[in-house]
Amino acid sequence: MRATNGGHIVLVHILGPLQVDVDGRPVPLGGRRSQLVLATLALTPNWVVPLDRLVDNLWGAAPPASARTQIRICVSQLRRAFADAGAPPVIETHPNGYRLRLGPGELDATLFNEEVARARLRAATGHLPEAAADLRQALARWTGPAMAGLDCPALESWARRLEENRLRAVEERVRLELALGRPGDLVGELLELVSAHPFREHLHALLMQALHRSGRTVEALGVYRTLRAQLVEELGLEPGPELRTLEQDILNGACPAS
């Protein structure tokens, strides 16, 4: 990480509990309201966030009369915390709101997206080991659910979007590692993933492939049967084409076992 903000290394973390580090040291962010203000600003860095949106995020449809004043107090406290940590000003005041000014490499979600994009480019050009390494590096930035601990309905859609990006990167990394010939090393992880996401069909397909390529074909077919029963019973749906085709390929010997 290079120093970009006034010679200091600043990193804002939202891929897990909200945290800010300046020169490797955590910055005290104050109470829940200050953290919600910072999280809202960090989701759209370098864009002005209207004051009304900040008020809505903190209080919803029934803000107190002092809401705008309380937002200004939160911003003041955050600025003081950054200054005490030795960082230059990063929260700018604009006529209708505030902007979190971050440079390259100062938000973990941006770094994650850049590393995933680089991995996809490398995978597309046949550099599979390097692509898998990029994805492992990107996923290592996650330390828990996005903005964990900030119970805020207004941020839930953002958190779900970030989590979906994480799961897609996990699936891409597993697919690459299957192609690199390490199916047995992936089974345990995939079992945990399908347990956590019981209706995510692509994870089940990857688990079936890992089991089949590890010589555990009966278990691979069992994964299909179990998921199909759950889908039919709970949702009234059949598995999608990816899983149906994979099951038939395994049964017909068209899917490589190693």
Salt bridges, closest charged atoms under 4 A:
ASP21 OD2 - HIS13 NE2 2.87
ASP23 OD2 - HIS8 ND1 2.75
ASP52 OD1 - ARG68 NH2 2.29
GLU92 OE1 - HIS94 NE2 3.24
GLU92 OE1 - ARG99 NE 2.75
GLU92 OE2 - ARG101 NE 3.12
ASP108 OD2 - HIS13 ND1 3.95
GLU115 OE2 - ARG141 NH2 2.75
ASP134 OD2 - ARG118 NE 3.38
ASP134 OD2 - ARG122 NH1 2.78
GLU163 OE2 - ARG166 NH2 2.84
GLU164 OE1 - ARG200 NH1 2.97
GLU171 OE2 - ARG200 NE 2.65
GLU172 OE2 - ARG120 NH2 2.75
GLU177 OE2 - ARG136 NH1 2.59
GLU177 OE2 - ARG173 NE 3.50
GLU189 OE1 - ARG173 NH2 2.56
GLU219 OE2 - ARG216 NE 2.92
GLU238 OE2 - ARG228 NH2 2.78
GLU242 OE2 - HIS202 ND1 2.67
